[in-house]
Amino acid sequence: MAKANVKEQIVTTSLQLLHSKGFNATSVQDITDAAGVPKGSFYNHFSSKEALGLEVLQRYTEGVGQLATPLQDLSLAPRQRLQQYFERMIAGNASNCFHFGCLLGNFSTELSNQIPAMRSAMRDAYSGSVAALAAVIADGQQDGSINADVPAAELAGFVNDAWQGAVLRAKSEQSSEPLERFVRMVLGRILT
């Protein structure tokens, strides 16, 4: 039981450190010091820092998935689902004062050329986001609330890409305005 707690402490601490400092700027020693565990404990649970990074990415993706629950709420109209989802995503970014941005986006710029397994995991995470958006967009196209001139998957890919850019901009400006502009444009112009 204690081992699971140590592993959890390492993962939780690593999620915070890797998100705030970046993968390459964070050493295993930084992680174990912040977690308050001996360095040997790290290697009892993870074969490498890359293996830990994959678990941290999975944990982060699961957390973002919790923010995406409005997308599956069929009691709401598709555009309402999207509105609520983006509001939750903006609040999630605001909770860290826009300092850290999206871990997935940060890892994409930092690690996609360094760690093939991480690149694959990031591709899967992005694909999951696009699929969830595409389902809602397709529902909106079916009920006529979203234009059907462009396939739902194509629109969803664009929306996801644009969101990542808006998050990066919000991080650099330390402001919610790029995210709010994104929502105004996506819901007010692109998905009309």
C-alpha positions in Angstrom: 0.0 0.0 0.0 2.8 2.4 0.8 4.3 1.9 -2.6 1.2 3.0 -4.3 1.1 6.1 -2.2 4.8 6.9 -3.1 4.0 6.4 -6.8 0.9 8.6 -6.5 3.0 11.3 -4.8 5.6 11.2 -7.5 3.0 11.4 -10.3 1.0 14.2 -8.7 4.1 16.2 -7.9 5.5 15.5 -11.4 2.3 16.7 -13.0 2.6 20.1 -11.3 6.4 20.4 -11.9 6.4 19.3 -15.6 3.4 21.5 -16.3 5.0 24.6 -14.7 8.7 24.1 -15.5 8.7 21.8 -18.6 9.9 18.3 -19.1 13.6 19.1 -20.0 14.0 21.7 -17.2 12.8 19.3 -14.5 15.2 16.6 -13.3 14.4 13.4 -11.5 16.1 15.0 -8.5 13.7 18.0 -8.7 10.8 15.6 -8.8 11.9 13.4 -5.8 12.9 16.5 -3.8 9.5 18.1 -4.4 7.7 14.8 -3.7 9.7 14.2 -0.5 10.8 10.7 -1.5 14.2 9.2 -2.0 15.5 9.1 -5.5 15.6 5.3 -5.4 11.8 5.3 -5.0 11.5 7.0 -8.4 13.2 4.1 -10.1 11.2 1.5 -8.1 8.1 2.9 -9.9 9.4 4.2 -13.2 12.0 2.9 -15.6 12.9 6.4 -16.8 11.8 10.0 -16.7 10.1 9.4 -20.1 8.0 6.6 -18.6 6.9 9.0 -15.9 6.2 11.7 -18.5 3.9 9.3 -20.3 2.0 8.6 -17.1 1.8 12.3 -16.3 0.4 13.0 -19.8 -2.2 10.2 -19.4 -3.2 11.7 -16.0 -3.5 15.2 -17.5 -5.5 13.9 -20.4 -7.9 12.2 -18.0 -8.3 15.5 -16.1 -9.1 17.4 -19.3 -11.6 14.6 -20.1 -13.4 15.5 -16.9 -13.8 19.0 -18.2 -15.3 17.6 -21.4 -18.3 16.1 -19.7 -20.7 18.7 -21.2 -19.9 17.4 -24.6 -21.7 14.1 -23.7 -24.7 15.8 -22.1 -27.4 15.0 -24.6 -30.0 17.0 -22.6 -28.3 20.1 -24.0 -28.4 21.3 -27.6 -25.0 20.8 -29.5 -24.1 24.5 -29.4 -24.9 24.6 -25.7 -22.6 21.6 -25.1 -19.8 23.3 -26.9 -20.4 26.6 -25.0 -20.3 24.9 -21.7 -17.2 22.9 -22.6 -15.3 25.9 -23.7 -16.4 27.8 -20.6 -15.0 25.0 -18.5 -11.8 24.9 -20.5 -11.3 28.7 -20.1 -11.9 28.3 -16.3 -9.3 25.5 -16.2 -6.7 27.8 -17.8 -7.7 30.7 -15.6 -7.2 28.5 -12.5 -3.4 28.6 -13.1 -3.6 32.3 -14.1 -2.7 31.4 -17.7 0.9 30.8 -16.6 1.2 27.2 -17.6 -0.9 26.7 -20.7 -1.9 23.2 -21.8 0.5 20.4 -20.8 -0.4 18.6 -24.0 0.5 21.7 -26.0 3.7 22.3 -24.0 4.8 18.8 -24.4 4.0 18.9 -28.1 6.4 21.8 -28.7 9.0 20.5 -26.3 9.0 16.7 -26.8 7.5 15.7 -30.1 10.8 15.5 -31.8 12.6 13.9 -28.9 10.5 11.0 -27.6 8.5 8.9 -30.2 6.3 7.3 -27.5 5.4 10.7 -26.2 4.6 11.9 -29.8 2.3 8.9 -30.2 0.6 9.5 -26.9 0.0 13.1 -27.8 -1.4 12.2 -31.2 -3.8 9.8 -29.4 -4.8 12.6 -26.9 -5.5 15.1 -29.7 -7.4 12.5 -31.7 -9.6 11.8 -28.7 -10.4 15.6 -28.3 -11.1 15.9 -32.0 -13.4 12.8 -31.9 -15.4 14.2 -29.0 -15.8 17.6 -30.7 -16.7 16.0 -34.1 -19.5 14.0 -32.4 -21.1 17.2 -31.1 -20.5 19.1 -34.3 -22.2 16.2 -36.2 -25.1 16.4 -33.9 -25.4 20.1 -34.6 -25.1 19.5 -38.3 -27.9 17.0 -38.1 -30.3 19.4 -36.2 -29.3 22.3 -38.4 -27.7 24.5 -35.8 -24.2 24.0 -37.3 -23.5 24.4 -41.0 -23.0 21.1 -42.8 -20.8 22.5 -45.7 -17.7 21.1 -44.0 -17.4 17.5 -42.6 -17.7 17.4 -38.8 -14.3 15.8 -38.4 -12.6 18.5 -40.5 -14.3 21.3 -38.4 -13.4 19.5 -35.2 -9.8 19.2 -36.2 -9.7 22.9 -37.0 -11.4 23.9 -33.8 -9.0 21.8 -31.7 -6.0 23.3 -33.5 -7.3 26.8 -33.1 -8.0 26.1 -29.4 -4.3 25.1 -28.9 -3.2 28.3 -30.6 -5.5 30.4 -28.4 -4.2 28.6 -25.3 -0.6 29.4 -26.3 -1.5 33.0 -26.9 -3.4 33.2 -23.5 -0.2 31.9 -21.9 2.0 34.5 -23.5 -0.4 37.3 -22.8 -1.4 36.1 -19.3 -5.0 36.8 -20.3 -8.3 35.1 -21.1 -9.0 37.3 -24.1 -7.5 35.0 -26.7 -9.7 32.2 -25.4 -12.8 34.3 -25.2 -12.1 35.6 -28.8 -11.7 31.9 -29.9 -15.2 31.1 -28.4 -16.8 34.2 -30.0 -15.3 33.3 -33.4 -15.9 29.5 -33.3 -19.5 29.7 -32.0 -20.4 33.0 -33.6 -18.8 32.6 -37.1 -17.2 29.2 -37.8 -19.8 26.8 -36.5 -22.9 28.8 -37.8 
